[in-house]
Amino acid sequence: MIPMDLSIIIVNYNVKEFLQNLLHSISKSAEGLSCEVIVVDNASDDGSVELLKEKFPEVRLISNKKNLGFSKANNQGLAEAKGKYILLLNPDTILREDTLHKMIEFFESTPDAGMAGCKILNPDGTIQLACRRSFPGPWTSFCKVTGLSTIFPKSKIFARYNLTFLDENQTYEVDAISGSFMMMKKEVYDKIGGLDEQFFMYGEDLDLCYRVQQSGYKVYYVHTTQIIHYKGESTKRSSLDETKIFYDAMNLFVKKHLSSSFLVEIILRLAITFRKSFAFLGRRRLVLLSIILDFISFDLSLLIANKVYAHFGHWQGFPKFSYPVVFTIPALLHILVASFSGVYKKDTLPILKNFLAFFISFILLSASTFFFKQYAYSRAAVLITYFFLFFILIFWRILLKIVFKVGLTEDEFSNKRTVIVGMNSHSTQLAEKLKSKQTDLHFIEGFIGLSNRDLGKNINGFEVIGTVDNIQKVIKERKIQEVIFSSEDLSYNQMMSVVASCQRENVEFKLAGNNLDFVVGKTSVSVLEDIPLIEINYNISNPQHRFFKTVFDYVFATLVLFFIYPFIYLIGLQSKKQSDFKKFILKTPKILSGRYSFVGPQNSTELNNLYLGKTGLTGLWYIESREGTNYEKLDIFYAKNQSIWLDLEIIGKTLIKMWVS
């Protein structure tokens, strides 16, 4: 009986789309090898099991009734493995065509290798640091936690943990490799056993590498082939606190292997605790920034009120002994109220919720002046304080959102300039599906061909605007935000070459599924079949959104009518030429009639009984107008994502377009 070359074990949890692409890449990479694929599913509810049974019957499936964790599930697969070599592989990865062959060749030529991992790339083409690293000893952990390894990435002294001082294009022995791709000899598994099931998730790869070396084998990083790893996709789909699990795993690793002395364990545990706290604060840095700026805003407003009221009134201001209380307690009271009102969120900067917090804290602080007269708290000073505070709180949030793009959610304005790499029927169908998808805006700039002979060709209305050789230039010149690969037209080697060459271009790479029913990328999975409109929650129909949109329209229209309209009207009498800007301003009175809005659809206010908003003086139909534009799709997108901030951005881009034209 001829022994099997390789057993591949994949633990899957709710990443059906990624798993499907991985299995396609394995089928190409495993050509010429005798290979078995074992998928252990940890109670996925996204249809993964049904997909495997229907489309990949050759895969050996172990279906668990509950999530057993990474280590236990891998051990289930290891117990069934029959290959000379074993590969533990994450489901959110993609292999090159040569990956499996080159890794086996490496083992055959390196007798002392017990385990090895290849170069692992992030979706943007940069190297994933975890694919070659050291064990977290005292000095190594200290440098990592304090940031010395980041400040001095080329230093052998400070950058030990991720080995960034070593050339990523060389092969060498390392302490540990990434658990997303770990290949080892079957004899090593027979000698040391499987993964330690004390590790639910994270840390088990470090532990396994440590045990491999303790048993007399070496662990290697191999640069001659590479994979892409869409890191963290499974954890996105779970309710687990991955940060807590990660650092608990590090604590377990230290306790198990590096507690040779009490001092070493204490140092490592302190380092891990500090890092855990730092990671927790890092995930909430926008919350901390908001609290600090609100505190400063309140005290600044109070200081201005103090000066203004003292200057124009007979009040002498706050006595100096009261400064610590006056400039601390009221600000903290407002922050506490704002916190309960939902003002502080880790990913966004809410504006509307500030109004509720503002009025509640104003009432509470005004009432408190009756009970704390010893601090000379004048109600007039409170009124002046909140007058300035209102504008300052709104100002710094608008500044961060509009100018620095901080605190904006992806749904607030999504306008993706997209190219598709490939030009066969698969690519054409993909472009048509993306173009017709009602709830996302994809402006298909064109196709990327495989050779210069393809340039300029027009395929079903889509032009070939570049080749894989000059795609970096196309991305820069056309400001491309999204590159989608057609899996039917390119090899995985070609895809990874493109990704590697464009790693500094701040563009998202995605891969279309073979059946054109999904597109996977590092930030999302987009299902291409449109959801029925009646099932979609549209912002424009939300009572809260409609109320604030109406208030904005009436207030803004009134200001325009009094301060801008008269001048534009008089200028219009002197000149018969009507620019877009003049027309825009002269139509402002229509908004006060209640039938129009500053931003909205161009003509129809309804589509199949779906309310799209009042007719707009401007809208996406104006700023995104171009040949072949689907205005109905733009109106639907606007209705779904409408917000004051989207309206402001559209108005801003409208004025810029009017000025340029």
N, C-alpha and C positions, 0 to 999 in steps of 0.2 A: 504493500500500500504506500503510495507516494504521500509524504507528509504535506500538510497544508502550509503555505507560506505565511499567511497573515490572518489574524483575527482582529477585527475592528469593533470596539465596544463604544456605543453612544448612549448616554443617558439623556432622555428627552423630557422636557416639561413645558408644554404649551408654546412650542416654537415650531409649529407645523410648517410654515412657509420656509423658514431657514433650513429645517431638516430636509425638506424636499430638494432644495438646491444643493445641499451637502451631498445627498445620496447620488444626485446626477454627477457631481464632480468626482465622487469616489468611483463611480462606474468607469469614468474615463481614466482616472489615475491608476486603477487596478488592472488595466488591460495587460494580459500576459502573466498575471499572477493568479495563483490559487488562493482565493480569499473568501472569508465569511464575514458578514456584517451582522452584529447582534445589537438590536435596539432595545434598551430597557426603558419603558415609559412609566414615569412616576405619576400616574393618575391624572394625565392631561384631560382637559375637557374642551379642547379646541378642535377636536376631530383628528388628532394625530394618529390614533390607533386605526381609525377607519381609513385614513389615507394610506397607511402602510399596508393594510390588508388588500386594498383595492389596486394600488399602483405599484407596490413593491413587495409582491408575494415571496420573492426570493430572500428577503430579509428575515432573520430569526427574531421574532418579537417576544419579549417578556413584558407583560402588561400588569403593573401593580395596581392594587385597589386604593392605595394611599401613597402620599409622597414620603418615600423612605429616606430621602436625602441622597447626596451624591455618592458618598462612600459605599453605603449598603447596596445601592443600585448597581454600581460598578462591580462590586463583588459578585452580584448575581450573574453578571455577564462573564466575569473572569472564570467562574466555576464551569461555564459552558465552553470556554475557548479551547480550540484545538490547534491553533497555528503555532509555527516555530517562533513567530514574533507576535506581540500583542500591542495594539495601539488603542489607548484611551483618548477619545476624541469628543470635543464639545459639539453639540448640534448646530450652533451658530457660527460655523466655520465653513470655508471653501478651500479645497485643495487645488494645487496645480496638477497638470497631467503627469509631471515627473516626480511628484512628491513621494509617493510610496516606493517607487523604484530606487530613488536616490537615498532614501533613508535605509532601505534594506542593504544597498551597496555599501553604505557607511558601516553598518554593523558587520558585514562580511569582511571588511578590510580593517576593522578595529576590534581585535579580540577582547581587549579589556573593557569594552563598553557594555555596561549592563542596561543603561537607559539613555535615551537621547530625545531631544526636541529640536525642531527646525526653527528658522526665523519666522516670527509671527508679526504680521502687519495689522495696524488699525485700518478701519475703512478709508481713512484719508491718506493712507500710504506710509505713515510714520511707523517706526518699529514699536511694538508693544513691549514695554520694559520688562515685564514679568517673564519673558521667554528665556532670560539668562540672569541669574541673581545669586546672591550669597545667603547663607543662613543668618538670621537676625541675632548676631552676637551683641555684646554690650556696646562696643564702639560703633559697630555698623548701625545698630538701632539708634544710637544717639545722633549720628550724622544724618540719618534719614528723618528722624523726628524734628530736629532743629533746623532742617533745611539746608545744612551744609553740603549735602550730596547734590542738591539742585543748584546751589551757588557755584560749586566747584565740580561740574560734571566730568571733567577730564582728570581729576585728581585720584591717584591710587589710594591716597590716605582717606579722603572724604567720601568717595563715590563707590564704596564697596558693595552696597546692597544691590543696585541695579547694574553694576559693572559698566557704567557708561563711559569709562575711560578706555575700554577695549573696543577694537574695531568690529563693528557688527558684520562685516564681510569676511570674517575669519572663523574657522572652527576651532574650538578649544574646550577643555574640561571646565565645568562650573559646579557650584554646590547644588543648584536646583534649577529646574525648568518649569514652564507653565503647565498647569493641569489641563489646559485646553487641548494640548497635543503632547502626549507622553507615550513614546514607543519603547518597549523593553523586550528582552529575550524571555521566552517562556520558562527557561531554566531559572531565571531570576525570580519570577513569580512563584515557581515551585519551591524555591528555597526560602523566600521571605514572607510569602503569603500576600494577601490582597491589601486593600486600604484599611486603615484603622477606622472602625465605625464610630468611634467617639467623636470624630469630626463629621458633623452633619453636612457642612458645606464650607469650603475654604480651609486651608491649612493641611488638608490631606495630601496635597501634592508635595509640600515641603517635607512632611513626615515620610512619605514614600521615598523621596530622593535621599533623605538622611539614612533610612534603613538600607537602601541599595548600597550606599557607600560603606556603611558599617559591615555589610556582608562581603566586602572585598571587591566590588565592581566600581566602575567609574560612570559619572553622568556627564554627557556632552551636549554642547550647543552646536548645531550643524547649520552652516550658513548657505549651503549650496541649493537649497530649495526653500520655499516659503508658502505660507497660507495666509488667508485673511480671517480675522476673528472679530465678529460683531459682539464685542464684550458686553456681558450683563443682560442679554435678552431674556433669559429665563427668570432672573430676579425681578425684571420689570413687570412680569406677569404674575408675581406672587405677592402675598401680603407680608412676607418676611422682612424683618429689619436687617438688611444685609450688612450694614455697618456694625451692628452689635454682634452678629454672628461671626463676622470677620475677625474682630478683635478678641472675642471669646476664643476663637480658634488659635489665634496667636498666643494667648495666655496658656492654652492647653499644650501647644508645641513647646513653649518655654519650660513649663512644668515637667513635661515628659522627657525632654532631651538636654536642656541647658541649665538645669538647676543643680550643677555640681557644687556650687557654693551659695550660701545664703545671700552674699553680697551681689553675685551675678544675677540671681533671680529677682532681687529687689530692684536693681537697676533696670532690668528688662521690663519688669511689671510696671514701673513708673513711666518708662518710655512708652509702653503700649497704652497706658491709661491717658498719658498726655496726648498721644496721637489720636486716640479715640475721642477725647474731648475736642481736640482741634478739628477733627473731621465733622463732628456734630455742629460746631459753631460755623464751620465752612459752608455746610449745607444751608445754614440760616443766616448767611452774611447780609442778605438784603434786609432781613428783619432787623438785625443789629444796626445796620446803616440807617434804616428808617427811624428806629427809636432814638438814636443819637441825634439825627437831624431834627426830629420833632422836639427833642429836649432843647436843643440850641434855638430852634425857631420860637419856642414858647418864651424862653428867657430873653431872647432878642426883642420880641414883641413887648414883654413886660418892661424891659429897659427903656424902649421907645416911649411907652405909655407913661412911665415915670417922668421922663424928661418933658414930654408934651404937656402933661397935666400940671406939672410943677411950674412950667413956663407961663401957661395961660390962666392958671387958677391960683388959688391961695394955698393950695396943698404944699406941704414942705417935703413931700416924698417919703419913702420908707426909711425908718430909723436904721442906722447901720447895724445895730444888734440883731435886727430881724432878717438881714440879708440871707443867711444860710437857710432859713425856713422859707422865706418869700420866693427865693429863686430856685428852690428844690422841690418842696412839697406840691405846689400847684402844677408844676411841669410833670411830676410823677403821677399826679391825679389824672391829668389829661391822657398820659400814656397808658395808664391802667384802663381808663374808659375806652380808649381807642383799641386796646388789645381785646377787650370783651366785645367790641363792635366789629371785629374781624378786619381791622385796618392792616395788621401786620401779617403778611403772607410771605413765604420763603421764595416764591417765584414771581410775584407780581406786586405792583404798587397801586392798590385800589384808590380811586378818587372819590367815588360816590359815598362810600362808607365813612369817609372823613366828615361829611356833613352831619351824620348822626352823632358821631363821637364829639364833634365840635359843639353841638347844641347841648348835649347831655353834660359835658364837662363845664360849659358856661353856666348852666343852671346850678350845678353843684358848687362851683366856686363862688358864684354870686351869693348863694345861700350861706356859705361858710363865713362871709364877711360879717354876718350878724353875731357870730359866736367867737370870732378871734380878733376883736377890736384892738387888742394890745399890739397887733402887728400893723396897725394903721392901714388896713386894707380898704381902700376907697372903692365903692361900686363903680364910680366913674372910671377909675384906673382899670378895673376889670373890663369894662365896656370897650375902652380904647385898646387894651391888650388884645381882646378877641377880634377887634376890627382889623388890626395888623396881622394877627395870627392867621385869620382866614385866608388872606392873600399869600402869606409866606408859605403856609402848608401846601396850598395848591401850586404855587409857583415852582417850588423845588421838585415836586413830583412831575409836573409838566416838563420841566427842564430835563430831568433824567430820562423821561419817556421819549420826548420828541427829538432832543439833541443827541443824547448819549445812548438811546435805544435800550435803556435799562428798565427791567420790569415789564417788558412787553411780552405777552403770550404769543405763540405762533399763530393763533387764530385771529389776532387783532389786525394783521395785514399779511396775507400770504400771496406772493406774486412770483412764481418760480419760472425763471427762464431755463428751459430744458433742452438738452440735445440727446438724441438716441444714437448709440453706437451700434451700427449695423444697418443694412438697407435691403433685407429680403422681405418676404411677405409677413414674416413674424414681426419685423420692425414696423412695417406699415400698419398692421393691425394694432400694435401697441400704441403707436402715435394716434390712431383714430380713437382708441378707447380713452386715452388720456385727454384728448381734445374734447371728447363728449362727456367726460365725467363732470357732473353738475356741481359737486360740492368742493372741488379743489380747482385752483387756477394753475394750469400748466400751459405756458406759452411755448409751443414747440418751435424752437428756432430752426431746426433742421436735423438732418442725419449726419453722422460721422462715418465716412466710408473706409475701406481697407487699403485703397491705393489712390494715387493721384488721378488715375484714369476716371475715377468716379466723380471728381469734383464738378460741380455745376449741373449734375443730373437732377431731373425733377421726377420724383416718384410719388404719384397720387397727390400732387400738390405740395409735397415736402421736398425742399432742396437739399442736396448734399453740400454742406458748407465747409467740410474739412475732412481730414484723414486721421487715423490713429497716430500718425507721425507728427502732426502739427496741432493736435487737440489742445495742448497747453496754450498755444497762441489764440485759438478760437475761444477758449474759456475767458482769457483776458480781454480780448477785443469786444466780445459780445456780452461780457458780464454774466456768464453762465453760472447758475446756482445749483443745477442738478444735472448729473450725467447718468443716464440709464443704459445699462448693457442689455442687448438682446442675446439671451443665452443660446440661441440657435445659430448665431452668425459668428461668434468669436470663441476661441479656446480660452480656458481659464488662465493659461499662461499670458495670453494677449491682454486679458482684462487686468491682470495684476501688474503688467508692465505699464499700462495706462495709469493705474492708480498710483504706482510708485513715482511716475514722472510728474504727477500733478499734486503731490502731497502738500505743497505750499499754497495752493490756489483757493483754499477755503470753499471747496465745492463738495456737495454730497454725492456719493456714488451709490447707485442702486442696481439691483439685478432683477430682471423680469423673469417670472416663472415660465416654464415651458408651455403651459396651457393658457398663458395670458390672463390668469385670474387673480394675480397679485404681483406687487413689486415690493422687494425687501430692501431696506436701507438701514443705516446705523441709528436713525431716530424714529423710524416708523415702519409699519407695514400698511400699505395702501391697497385696499380691496377695490378692484376696478369695476365691479358690477354696481351700478348706481342704486342707492337706497331709495325706496319709494318716498316721494316728497312728504306724504302725510305723516311719515314716521320720524321726520327730522325736526329737531327743535330749532326754530329760527329766531334769532335775537330780535328781529324787527317786530315780531308778534308778542314779545315779552312786555307786559304792562310797565315794568320799571324802565326798560329801554325806551319805550314809546313816550313815557312821561318826560324823561330827561332830554330826549330828542326834541320834543315839542317846546320845552322851556328854552333850550338852546336856540332853536329856530326863531322864536319870538323875540328873545333878548338880543340876539345877534342882528336880526332884521331891523329891529328898532334903532340900534346903534348905527347901522349902515344908513338907515333912512334919514337920521338927523345929521350925521356928521360927514357922510360921503355922497349920498344920493343927490343933494342939491348942486354940488359942484359938477358931478358927472352930467346932470341934467342940463345945466347951463352950458357946459362944454359941448354937449350934444346939439344944442340950438345953434352954436356957431359953426359946427361941422356936420356935414351929412354923412361922413364916413362913420360906420358903426363897427368898432372893434368888438371882439368877444368879451373883453372886460367891461366895456360900456353896456353891452347887452345884458351881461350878468348882473351888474348893479341896478340897471333900470328895471329888471324883473323882480327886484326885491319886494316891492309892495304885494306881489302875488302870494308871498309866504304869509303875510298877515291876514290874508283871506282864509287861511286854513286849508287850502287845496294843494299847496305846494310846500316843498321842503328844500333847504339848501342842497342836500345830497339825497339822491334817490334814483329810481329807474328812469329811463329816458321817456318812455311813453306809458306802457301798460303798468297799472298798479296791482294787477292780479294775474296769476298764471295758473290755470286749472284750479281755480278757487283758492289758490295760495296767495296770501297777502304779501306783496313785495315792498310796501311803503308808498308814501306820497311821491308824485312825480318830482324829480329833482332838477334844480337849476344846473347842477353838475352831478357827476357820479363816475363810477368806473367806466361807464360807456363813453365818457369824454376823455379821461386821462389815458385810457388804454385803447382808444380807437385806432385801428389799423386795418389794412386790407384783410378780409376774411374773418374779422372778429365776430364771435358768437355773442351778441348783445344779451340774448336771453340767459345765457350761462353767467355772464357778468352780473346781471340783475339778481339771479338766484344766489350767487356767491355773496353778494352784498347783503341780501336779506338774511342769510344764515349767520354772517359774521358782524353785523352792524354794531357799532359802539361809537361813543362820542369821539374816541381817539381815532378810529377809522375815518369818521366824518372829517375831523380836523386834518388828517393826513391827506385825504382826497381834496379838501378845499385848498390846502397848501400846494399840492401838485397841480391843481387847476390854475391857481394864480401864476405859478412858475411857467406853465405851458402857455398861458395867455400872454405873459410878458415876453417870452421867447418868440412867439409867433407875431 
